[in-house]
Amino acid sequence: MKTSLKVVGALISVVVVFLAWSYVRYLKNEAVYCNTITLTGEISPETFVKVRECLVRSEAPKKTFVVTGSQGGDNFSALALGILIHRHKWDVEIVDYCLSACASFIFPAGKTIYLDRQSMLLFHGGPHQENLLEQAKTADQRSSMDRARSEFVTLGQEDKVEARTEFVTHAQADKENAFVPAFKTPAFLEVRKFLSIRDDSTAVDQIGALRKAADQFYEELGINPVLPIYGQLGAYESIYKSYKHEGFIYRLDSLRRFGIGHIELKEGEWHPERNPLYPKVYEVTYP
C-alpha cells in the first residue's frame, strides 16, 4: 500500500513538474502563439516596445492588428509599428476610429486592411507638413536659449486632435517650468534606435530622419507620401486653415488611388458618415 502511494506521489510530482515546465515554456514563447494585437488609446514608445516581440515572432497563420479606437500619438512610435506590421505581414482592422498617426502609419501597413461598417480614418498632418520644420527650428532655438530639454509639437491644429511629435535635445533642463517627459527611457530610445535616429540629434535632424523613414515606408507600400497632408494643400488649404475641423477623411476610391488597394469591408459596406466623429471632419478627394 505504501509502495503504491509512493508511486502515485512520484507520478503526481512528475506531472506537476511537467506542467510547470510547460507553462514556463509557454510564457517564454508566448509571442510565437500571438495572432491578435488590440490597440486602444494613444500610441507611445511603450506601445511599440510592448507589442514588438509579438509582431516580430508570431508564427500564427493569420495575424491581425486590431485598432478598436486610437487618437494617434507619437509619430515616431506609430511609424515604427507600421514598419513592423508591414514587414511581418500582419493584417489591420479598424473597428471604431483610427486618427492622426494611427491613420498615417498603422492603417496603411496591413497586408489586408479591414474596415468595419462605421469606422473612421481621420488625417490631419504628417512628417512633410509645411510648418513642421519651422517648429523644429524653434524647438532647437529654445533649447539653446532656455536650456530646455524637450517640447511637444502638434501636427495639425492647436486644440484639435493631437498628433504629437516629441523633439528632444540634450541641454540640461534647469528651468522650473521645463517640461521633462519620459526622457531617455528604454522605450523612447528603442524607437529611435529602430528608426536609426541618434538620441542626441537636434529637432531639425529628427524631423529629417522621420521624413526619410516615412518616405521609405510609403515607397515600400506603393503609397503616395502626401497621404497624411493632401487635405491641407491646394483647394483644401482654406478649409484646413479655418480650424473648424479636427481633420479630414478620404472615401474608398481616393484611398485606392493613393495606392491602398488591399482594403476589405467587414460587412460589405463602409459608412464613415455614421461615425460620431464625422461632424468634426471634412471630406477630401484625391485625384
N, C-alpha and C positions, 0 to 999 in steps of 0.2 A: 504493500500500500504506500509506504513511504517512498519507495523507489518510483512508483507511478507518479506521485505528487512532485517528486524532484524532476522527473522527465517533463511533466506538464509545465512546471515552473520554468524549466530551461527553455521550453518551446515558446512560452509566453515572452520570456526575456528576449529571445531571438526575434520574435515578431515585433516587439516594441522597438528594439534597436533598428530593425529594418525599416519600420515606418518612420522613425525619427530621421534616419539617414535619407530616406526617400523625400521627406518633407524638406529637409535642408537642401538637398539637391534640387528640388523643385524651385525653392526660393532663389537659389543661386542662378538657375536658368529660367527664371520666370519670364524674362523678356523674350525668350525663344517662343513661348506659347502665346504671346500677346498678339491679338488680332484686331483690337479696337482701342483707340485712344479718344477720350472725350475732352474737348476744350470748352470751358465755361469761364468767362471773365477776361481779365486783362492778360496780355501776353508780356512776359517779363523774362529776364535771363534765367531765373529759376524755373520758368516753364520749359525752356529749352533743355536745361540740364536734367530736369525731372523725366522728360519723355524721350530724350535722345537714345538711351540704350534700347528701349522698346522699338523705336523707329529703325534702328540700325540692325538689331539682332533678330527680329521676329522672322520666324520661318513659316508662319501661317500662310495657307494658300490664298486667302483673301484678307487683306488688311485695310482697315478703314479709319481715317482720322475724322472724327465727328465733331463739328462745331455746333453746340447747342445754342450758344449766344456769346459773342465776344465783341467788345467795344474797340478792339485793337490793342494798342500798347506800344512797346518799344520796337521800332522798325528793324534794328539790327537783329533782335531775337526772332522776330517774325520771319525775316528773310532767311536766317539760319535754319529755322524749322521748315520753311518752304523748300529749301535746297535738299534737306534730308527726306522729306516726303516724296519729292520728285526722284531723287537718287535711288531710293529703296522701293519705289513703285507702290506707294500707298494710294488708295482711293481717298477722296474727300467728300464728306456730306455736310451740307449746310442745312440745319434744322430750322432755326429761327432767324438769327441775324449774324452777319459777319461784316464788321465795319473797319474802315481805315486800313491799318497794317494787315489785318486779317484778310480783307478783301484783296489787297495788293499782292500779298505773298503766300498766304495759306490757300485761299480759294483756287488760284490757277495751277497749283502744284500737283493736284491729284492726277493719278493715272486715268481714272474715271471720276468725274465730278457729278455728284447727285445733289439736285436742288429740291427741297421739299416744297409743297404747294405754295406756301406764303412766305418763303424765306426771303431775306433782304440782304443785298450786297451793296454796301454804301462806300463810295470812294470820295476822298477829299484831299489828296496830296500824296507826294512821294519824293524820292531822292532828287528828282530833277525839277522840283517845284521852284518857280522863279526866284522867290525871296529867301530860299533856304541857305544859299551860300553867303548872302549878306548877313543872315542871322548867325552863321558860324563865325564870320569875321568879327561880329560884335561880341560874341562869346569869348573869342580869343583876346580881344582888346580888354574886355572886363577882367578876364583872368590875369592879364598882365598888369593892369592898373590897380585892381582891387585885391589881387592875390586870392581870388575866389577859386574854389576847386572845380565847380561844375555848375551847369544850369540846364534846365529843361527847356526845350524849344518845341513849340506846337506847329505841326504841319497842318495847314488848313486855316481855320478861322478861330479867332480868340473866343473863348467861352462856348465853343461848339464841341462836337465830338472830338476827343483828343487822340491825336496820333503823335506820340511823344518820341522825340529823339534826344538822347542824353549826350551832350558834349562834355567831355572830361579832359581836364588838364591837370598838371601835377604841381601847380603852385600851392604853397601852404595855405590852408583856409584858416585865417586867424581873425576874421571879422565875426562879430557876434551874430550877424544875420546871414552869414554864408551858409547856403544850403548844402549839406554834405549827405548825399544819398548813400545807398549801399555800395560804397566806393571800393573798388578793388576786391570785391567779394569773389570767391572762386567762380560762381556762376557768371558774373559780369565778365571776368577775364576769359572764361571758357568761350563765351560768344565771340569776343574779339579775336581770340586765337583761332577759332573755327573759320572766321572770315578773313584771316590773315591781316588783322589790323593791330598795329603796335599800340599798347596801352598807354604810351606816353605821347601819342600823336596829338597834334593840335586839332581843334574843332574843324578847321578847313580840311585838314588831311583826312579826318574821319569821314567827312561828307564825301570827299573824293573817293575814298575806299568803298563807302556804301554804294555810291553810284556805279562804280566799276563792278562790284559784286552783283548788284541788281541787274545791270545790263547783261552780264554773262548769264544770269539766271533766266531772264526773259528770252535771251537768244537760244538757250538750250531748249526752252519750251516752245520756241517758234512764235512768240507773242510780241507784238509791238510794245516797246517800253513806255510809250506815252499812256498806257492803260490807266495809271493812277491819277494823271493830271489833265487828261484831254478835256474834261469838263470845266477846266479853268482857263481854257485857251480860246482864241478867236471869238466866234459868235457867242460863246458861253461866258466870256470874261466878265461882262457887266452883271450877269446873273450871279456869278460867283462872288463878285466884289460888292454885291448888295448886302451880303452877310445875312440874308433872310433864311438861309437853308443850312443844314448841317452837312450836306454833301450831295452827291449826285449818283444816279444809277444808270445802268445800261440794260436794254432789253436783250433777249437771246440772240437776235440777229446781229446786233452790234458786237456782242461778246465773241460770236463766231468769226466776225470779220477781223477782230483783233488777233485771231489765231487760236482761240479757245474752242476747239471743236468737239472735245470729248465730254460733253455735258449730257446727262440724262435726267429727266424729270421723274421724280419718285412716283407721282400719281398721274403722269401723262400730261400735266399742265403746270404752269408756273404763273402765279399772280402776286408779284411783289406789292401791287397797289392795295392788297388786302392786309398787308403788314401794318401794325400800329405806327411804325416809323415813317410810313410813306408820306404823310403831310409835311414832313420835315426835309424832303429831298426834292431835287428837280431831275428831270429825265434828260439824258444826253444820247444823241445818235451818232455813232461813229461811221464815217463814210464807207 
